[in-house]
Every structure is written in structure tokens, then in C-alpha cells.
């Protein structure tokens, strides 16, 4: 599920968090037609809400074919914060 949620996050341009509790390997096939909604998600416009089945054919496909449902919710996510950056010191000729 980790790889699948990572794929969905990349495809949809939103953070997808696995709350299925499913840890074992699985083999699944998902068929959907990328449409205007997915193009909108990747573009500059606002992303459609997953609850809106008309927002994109991937949302009903996930539910009908795999029994998975994407729901908008608030959840903690990992964030990397860089608070300081410096150029590296010049190489003193020590080699690798």
C-alpha cells in the first residue's frame, strides 16, 4: 500500500495517506481514463475534492474496482524543514 499511496499522491498532486491497515502484498489492476479533472489537478487550478465522483474518473474507479475510497481529511504529515544552509568549505586537497 505504501507504493500505491505514493503513486496516487504523485498522480493526483495531493497527499494520500494509507489508513487501510493493509500490510501484505497484493496484486491489483486499476483501469481509468485520465480526464480534465486530473489535468486540472496537475495544473494551476484548484484540485477537485475526492468525494465528488464527477471530479475525475479515478475516484469512482478506485471504489468500484478496488473497494478503496479517498476522503478529504486533516491528518499529520511528515515535513522536512531546512532552517540553515551554508556552502561547503573548500576542499583541502585530501582526496576521497
N, C-alpha and C positions, 0 to 999 in steps of 0.2 A: 504493500500500500504506500510505502514511503516514496518509491519511484513513481507510482501513479499519481499521487498528490503533487509531486514536484512537476510532473508533466502537465497536469491540469493548471497548476499555478502559472507555468510558462505560457501555455496555450491561451489562458483567459486573461492573463495580466493582473491577476488578483492573488492574494494569499489563500491557499486552500490548506486546511488543517484536517488531518485524519482523526476522526472521532469514532471510527468503526470498532476499534479494538481488535481488528483482524490482523494477525501477525504471520500467518502461514503463507506459503507460496500459492499463487493462483494463476490460472490461465483463462483469459477473457478476451473477447473481441468486442469492440465498440465501433459501431458504424454511425456516422452522422455527416451532414453536409455543412461545411463552413459557410456561413451566410453573412449578411450585412451586420448582424449583431456582433459576431466575432471580429469583423473588420473594425467596427466601432470601438470595441474593447481595446484593440491594438492601436487605435488612432488617438486623436486628441479629445474626442467626445467623452461624455460620462459613460461608465460601464453599466450595462443593464443589470438589474437585480436578478439573482438566480431563481427567485420564487416566480418570476414572470416567465412562464413557459414560452410565451411569444417572443421573448428576448433573444432566443437563439436555439437552434435545434439540438445543441449538445445537452442542454438541461433536461429535456424530456427523454432524450436517448439514454442518458445516464440512469434515469429512474426506470425506464421501461426495460432496458436491456440488461442492466447490472444490478438493479434494485438499490441504487445509490441516489441520494438526494443532496444537492448543495443548498445550504441555508445560510443566509447572511446572519452573522452573529459577531459579538465582540469577544475576543479571546486574546490572551497574551501571546506575543510572538517574539522570537529572538531578534535582537537588533545589535549590529556592530557599530560602536561609536568610536571615532578616531578623534582624540582631543588634542593631539600634538604630532607634528611631522617635522623632521629635520633631514637635510641632505646628509648622505653618508660621509664619513671622514675620508680624505684622500687615501688611496692605497699606499702603504709604506714600502711596497716592493717585496713583500713577504711571500707572494705567490699563494697558490691554493694548497 
